[in-house]
């Protein structure tokens, strides 16, 4: 039973960790676009 409980939080933590990573990429992409705009 303990193993099952630990497995649940672990699986939930995996997707949660992916969300912040994607969010961090979004701001980076926006910054890149701004830099390109300045160059253009």
C-alpha positions as CSV (number, residue, x, y, z in Angstrom):
1,X,0.0,0.0,0.0
2,X,2.8,2.4,0.8
3,X,4.4,1.8,-2.6
4,X,1.2,2.7,-4.3
5,X,0.9,6.0,-2.3
6,X,4.5,7.0,-3.2
7,X,3.8,6.2,-6.9
8,X,0.8,8.5,-7.0
9,X,2.7,11.7,-5.9
10,X,5.7,10.7,-8.1
11,X,3.5,10.6,-11.2
12,X,1.8,13.9,-10.3
13,X,5.2,15.5,-9.8
14,X,6.5,14.5,-13.2
15,X,3.8,16.4,-15.2
16,X,4.0,19.3,-12.7
17,X,7.8,19.6,-13.4
18,X,7.1,19.7,-17.2
19,X,4.7,22.6,-16.9
20,X,7.2,25.1,-15.3
21,X,9.8,24.1,-17.9
22,X,7.4,24.9,-20.8
23,X,6.4,28.2,-19.1
24,X,10.1,29.2,-18.8
25,X,10.5,28.5,-22.5
26,X,7.6,30.8,-23.4
27,X,9.3,33.9,-21.9
28,X,12.5,32.9,-23.6
29,X,10.8,32.7,-27.0
30,X,9.2,36.1,-26.4
31,X,12.6,37.6,-25.6
32,X,14.1,36.1,-28.8
33,X,11.2,37.6,-30.8
34,X,11.9,41.0,-29.2
35,X,15.6,40.8,-30.0
36,X,14.8,39.8,-33.6
37,X,12.4,42.7,-33.9
38,X,15.1,45.1,-32.7
39,X,17.6,43.8,-35.2
40,X,15.0,44.0,-38.0
